[in-house]
Amino acid sequence: MLRSANVPPSLRHLIPLAERFGVTDDVQRERLVSSASPHEIARLKAAVQANDDDLDDWLAGSEADGPKFSAEYLAFSAMRMAADSA
């Protein structure tokens, strides 16, 4: 379960998608994307596209320097990769 306190307020509505598609293992994520319904994929892609600037601000911001990454940061990064590969 992702913690909303670790996600920028403007992106918190995407937590359910990040929990569903935010799989950090590349192979498992690709399997998940392949098995998702066309409706789920369309919803994922639309949500990521609609929030692209806010995702950029967060995922390319100061937290990107690491060395530690929150579970939320990793899940949202993986969710974005899922949308890109779908």
C-alpha positions as CSV (number, residue, x, y, z in Angstrom):
1,M,0.0,0.0,0.0
2,L,1.5,3.3,-1.1
3,R,1.4,6.2,1.4
4,S,-0.2,9.3,0.1
5,A,2.0,11.5,2.3
6,N,5.0,10.5,0.1
7,V,3.2,11.6,-3.1
8,P,2.8,15.2,-4.3
9,P,-0.8,16.3,-3.7
10,S,-1.4,16.8,-7.4
11,L,-0.6,13.2,-8.1
12,R,-2.4,11.4,-5.3
13,H,-5.4,10.6,-7.4
14,L,-3.0,8.3,-9.4
15,I,-2.1,6.1,-6.4
16,P,-4.5,3.3,-7.4
17,L,-2.9,3.1,-10.9
18,A,0.6,3.2,-9.4
19,E,-0.4,0.4,-7.1
20,R,-1.7,-1.6,-10.0
21,F,0.9,-0.9,-12.6
22,G,3.9,0.3,-10.5
23,V,5.8,-3.0,-10.7
24,T,9.5,-2.4,-10.7
25,D,10.6,-5.7,-12.2
26,D,10.7,-5.2,-16.0
27,V,9.5,-8.7,-16.9
28,Q,6.7,-8.8,-14.4
29,R,5.6,-5.3,-15.5
30,E,5.5,-6.3,-19.2
31,R,3.4,-9.4,-18.3
32,L,1.1,-7.2,-16.3
33,V,0.7,-4.7,-19.2
34,S,0.2,-7.6,-21.7
35,S,-2.6,-9.1,-19.6
36,A,-4.4,-5.8,-18.8
37,S,-7.6,-5.0,-20.6
38,P,-7.6,-2.4,-23.4
39,H,-9.8,-0.3,-21.1
40,E,-7.2,-0.4,-18.3
41,I,-4.4,0.4,-20.7
42,A,-6.3,3.3,-22.2
43,R,-7.0,4.7,-18.7
44,L,-3.4,4.3,-17.6
45,K,-2.1,6.0,-20.7
46,A,-4.6,8.9,-20.5
47,A,-3.8,9.4,-16.8
48,V,-0.1,9.5,-17.3
49,Q,-0.4,11.8,-20.3
50,A,-2.7,14.2,-18.5
51,N,-0.3,14.4,-15.5
52,D,2.9,14.4,-17.5
53,D,4.2,17.7,-16.3
54,D,3.6,17.0,-12.6
55,L,5.2,13.6,-13.0
56,D,8.2,15.2,-14.6
57,D,8.5,17.7,-11.8
58,W,8.5,15.0,-9.2
59,L,10.3,12.1,-10.8
60,A,13.0,14.3,-12.3
61,G,13.2,16.5,-9.2
62,S,15.4,16.3,-6.1
63,E,14.3,12.8,-5.2
64,A,15.8,11.5,-8.5
65,D,19.3,12.1,-7.1
66,G,18.8,9.2,-4.6
67,P,20.6,7.3,-3.3
68,K,17.4,6.1,-1.6
69,F,14.0,6.1,-3.3
70,S,10.6,5.8,-1.6
71,A,8.3,3.0,-2.6
72,E,6.0,5.6,-3.9
73,Y,8.7,7.2,-6.1
74,L,9.6,3.7,-7.5
75,A,6.0,2.7,-8.1
76,F,5.1,6.0,-9.9
77,S,8.3,5.6,-12.1
78,A,7.3,2.0,-12.9
79,M,3.8,3.0,-13.7
80,R,5.1,5.6,-16.1
81,M,7.2,2.9,-17.8
82,A,4.2,0.7,-18.0
83,A,2.3,3.4,-19.8
84,D,5.2,4.0,-22.1
85,S,5.5,0.4,-23.1
86,A,1.7,-0.2,-23.5
